[in-house]
Amino acid sequence: MNIDINKLNRIVGEKNVSTDLADLYVYSSDASVHHAMPAVIIRPETTDEVQRIMRYANREKIPITPRGAGSGTSGHAVPIDGGIVLDLKRMNKILKISPEDMLVKVQPGVVDDDLNRSLQPYGLFYPPAPASSRIATIGGEIAANASGVRSVKYGATRDYVLGMKVVLANGDLINLGSNTRVHSSGYQLERLIVGSEGTLGVIVEATMRIQPVPKYRCLAVAKFDKLEDAGNAISDIISSGTNPSMLELMDSIGIVAVNNAMNLGLPEVGAIILFEADGNVKEAVDYEIKKMKSICEKHKGFGIEMSYDSTERQKLFGGRKKLFASLSKYKQGIVCTDLADDMGVPNSKIAEATKKIHEIAKKNNVIMAVYGHCGSGVIHTKIMLDSAKKSQWDDAEHVIEELYDYVHSIGGVTSAEHGIGLSKAPAWKKARPDLIPVMRAIKKALDPNNILNPHKLMDAPDDWIRATKLRYRVEL
Ligand SMILES: Cc1cc2nc3c(=O)[nH]c(=O)nc-3n(C[C@H](O)[C@H](O)[C@H](O)COP(=O)(O)OP(=O)(O)OC[C@H]3O[C@@H](n4cnc5c(N)ncnc54)[C@H](O)[C@@H]3O)c2cc1C
């Protein structure tokens, strides 16, 4: 593949094109286990520049991988065919905040927390915020259909997309969706881009709904001796008709990990649930919180603390927010890998699934933490292993297969919010063969030269451990 660097220099300026080995190495991985070197990184600032880059790449048939913060967990932004990485972080302007229309218009590289900070003075917020909101970009969140701790009440990214400007593989710019809350004007193509993982087009602008910040928020923490009791409490809270604005689980492994990493001194019990209610009427928030508290108590929850105070709430939530990053501190000699990390299960199966995950991990000699936005059915797991040992990667493969077979057998999904990328493709393809021809036809129509993030999702290799490189040193 011959890439004309001078041509790229002329489009974005020399300082926004890099072939420096250290840069290429940084962009060769994301938060997943995968690694592949790009040939060049390019950082456009305008839609026009993105269009010119796409026209060039399409003409020369050069693979091009859009990238936000690179916080994706399944290899979405890893350029497995080499080529160009299109870093969109310079396109980071908030173009419009409209409290009248309750929407924002943003460029794709705007970081989620920055958007929320800008909305604060207006008493507004953008709810889907993933736990990675400190770094994740709105473009990356749309492309992965990210969700977060408040999605149990407020929904996922897809529920906030009104419209979008997208540059197609051939460089054409299309304007999708509307500025209105509803539209019934043909195919909802803006929805097609949600979850497309950079394979169908480059999002260069997004129009997103926003919400008023509720006047009252009350966060509570309940402890449980048994993980199963915590799982049953979560299912019961959801089916009881209460409306939590957060309902999160942490198992004993997660608790020990955050204690090790952050010295939090959390009680090392079987599990913790964090539940929150919000609203503009304090009595209504009290009612919701009390109802959830009594459901926890019915399932042997104890030591329940709660607070309306924002500093206190942040303290209570601190361990959960940094759980993922803390997991590698669980035990010396093991690392936390983003494998089989975000399945979704039906509400009634939460307790059973959490128990099963621990059983499968034990049987296969790895450790798996169980946590996440379980109120929305999202179960986060991480496979924690000795990454230097080849046998541990074999163990991981067995876990992945067994786990997804189980999840699909109970009506669950391969990924609830992180997306498919590379690592989850084999399990997802096995579960949803009916979707593959339709998705390939859509891809071919929009990107006939297969340049946009090729070999991901439905076209990802079935045997990812051997077909792609790992970013760990493994002794054979
Ligand atoms: C500590 C941690 C916690 C996390 N917690 C959560 C969580 O609670 N919920 C959740 O949903 N996820 C979570 N994630 C996963 C990740 O943060 C999300 O998937 C996020 O949406 C990725 O955003 P990004 O900007 O990093 O995108 P990247 O990782 O850079 O890219 C993700 C995908 O989007 C594509 N893409 C990026 N920008 C564009 C664009 N402008 N146009 C077209 N395609 C584009 C890329 O090609 C890639 O396929 C977490 C990750 C980490 C590391």
The ligand as an ORCA input file, in Angstrom:
! r2SCAN-3c Opt
* xyz 0 1
  C     -12.414      2.654     31.869
  C     -13.446      2.455     30.803
  C     -14.782      2.485     31.159
  C     -15.761      2.326     30.177
  N     -17.082      2.397     30.539
  C     -18.035      2.324     29.590
  C     -19.420      2.444     29.952
  O     -19.792      2.637     31.121
  N     -20.329      2.351     28.966
  C     -19.971      2.187     27.643
  O     -20.846      2.136     26.785
  N     -18.672      2.055     27.290
  C     -17.708      2.134     28.211
  N     -16.394      2.014     27.845
  C     -16.044      1.765     26.433
  C     -15.762      3.038     25.597
  O     -15.368      4.112     26.419
  C     -16.964      3.425     24.762
  O     -17.211      2.437     23.790
  C     -16.840      4.784     24.036
  O     -18.048      5.030     23.383
  C     -15.701      4.842     23.033
  O     -15.468      6.201     22.696
  P     -14.073      6.652     22.071
  O     -14.158      8.104     21.777
  O     -12.957      6.210     22.923
  O     -14.105      5.842     20.705
  P     -12.949      4.927     20.064
  O     -12.591      3.820     20.987
  O     -11.861      5.774     19.556
  O     -13.757      4.328     18.827
  C     -14.832      3.456     19.018
  C     -15.451      3.132     17.648
  O     -16.056      4.302     17.131
  C     -15.540      4.624     15.849
  N     -15.517      6.076     15.773
  C     -14.949      6.949     16.646
  N     -15.205      8.200     16.262
  C     -15.937      8.125     15.123
  C     -16.504      9.086     14.231
  N     -16.397     10.385     14.441
  N     -17.179      8.642     13.150
  C     -17.331      7.308     12.930
  N     -16.829      6.365     13.725
  C     -16.138      6.773     14.821
  C     -14.187      3.960     15.775
  O     -13.816      3.655     14.437
  C     -14.430      2.708     16.591
  O     -15.015      1.730     15.785
  C     -15.386      2.116     28.803
  C     -14.027      2.077     28.463
  C     -13.070      2.252     29.432
  C     -11.627      2.205     29.017
*
